[in-house]
Amino acid sequence: MTKAEIVADVANKTGVEKVAVQAVVESFMEVVKSSMMNGENVYLRGFGSFTIKRRAEKTGRNISKNTTIIIPAHNIPSFKPAKTFVNQVKNSGK
């Protein structure tokens, strides 16, 4: 499902214009991104959690040049679905 399909579906279900729904969806995504860039996790009860995971520094290899490189420590965003959400998907039968 794409963002456009989400906007269309929400607009159909709520009766709100697509332009307004698109603005809300875009704003939601911006708030989540900015919160995570500021080091804050985002928790949506019944849906899941957007969290920041820390990756430690590690040694990697460049196979084509046969050299060793150091991959610095960094943060990555991750999503963990809520248990109720996972159970709903498991039990959907599709």
C-alpha positions in Angstrom: 0.0 0.0 0.0 1.4 3.4 -1.0 1.1 6.7 0.7 -1.4 7.8 -2.0 -3.5 4.7 -1.3 -3.5 5.4 2.4 -4.6 9.0 1.8 -7.4 7.8 -0.5 -8.6 5.1 1.9 -8.6 7.5 5.0 -10.4 10.1 2.9 -13.1 7.6 1.9 -13.6 6.3 5.4 -13.7 9.7 7.1 -15.3 11.8 4.5 -12.5 14.4 4.7 -11.0 15.8 1.6 -7.9 14.1 0.2 -5.9 17.3 0.4 -6.5 17.6 4.1 -5.8 14.0 4.8 -2.5 14.2 2.8 -1.5 17.2 4.9 -2.2 15.3 8.1 -0.3 12.2 6.9 2.7 14.3 5.8 2.7 16.2 9.1 2.6 12.9 11.1 5.5 11.5 9.2 7.5 14.8 9.7 6.8 14.7 13.5 7.9 11.1 13.7 11.1 11.8 11.7 12.0 15.0 13.6 11.4 13.3 17.0 13.6 10.4 16.1 16.3 12.8 14.8 16.2 14.5 18.2 16.8 11.1 19.9 13.2 10.5 21.0 11.3 7.3 20.5 7.7 7.4 19.3 5.2 5.0 20.9 1.7 4.4 19.4 -0.3 2.2 21.7 -1.9 -0.7 19.9 0.2 -0.1 16.7 3.9 -0.2 17.6 7.0 1.7 18.5 9.4 3.7 16.3 12.7 3.4 18.2 16.4 4.3 17.6 18.9 1.4 17.7 22.6 2.0 18.2 24.9 0.0 15.9 28.4 -0.5 17.4 31.6 0.2 15.4 32.7 -2.8 13.4 35.3 -4.0 10.9 34.1 -4.7 7.4 35.9 -5.8 4.2 36.0 -4.3 0.8 36.2 -7.5 -1.3 37.0 -5.9 -4.6 40.1 -4.1 -3.2 40.8 -6.8 -0.5 41.1 -4.1 2.2 39.7 -3.8 5.7 37.5 -0.8 6.6 36.1 0.5 9.8 32.4 1.1 9.9 31.7 3.8 12.5 29.1 3.5 15.2 25.8 4.9 14.1 22.0 5.1 14.9 19.3 3.5 12.8 15.5 3.8 13.0 13.5 0.7 13.6 9.9 -0.2 14.1 8.5 -2.9 16.5 4.8 -3.7 16.1 2.6 -4.0 19.1 1.7 -7.5 20.3 -2.0 -6.9 19.5 -1.1 -5.7 16.0 1.1 -8.8 15.4 -1.7 -11.1 16.6 -4.2 -9.5 14.4 -2.0 -10.0 11.3 -1.3 -13.6 12.3 -5.0 -14.4 12.8 -6.1 -12.6 9.6 -5.6 -15.9 7.6 -4.2 -14.1 4.5 
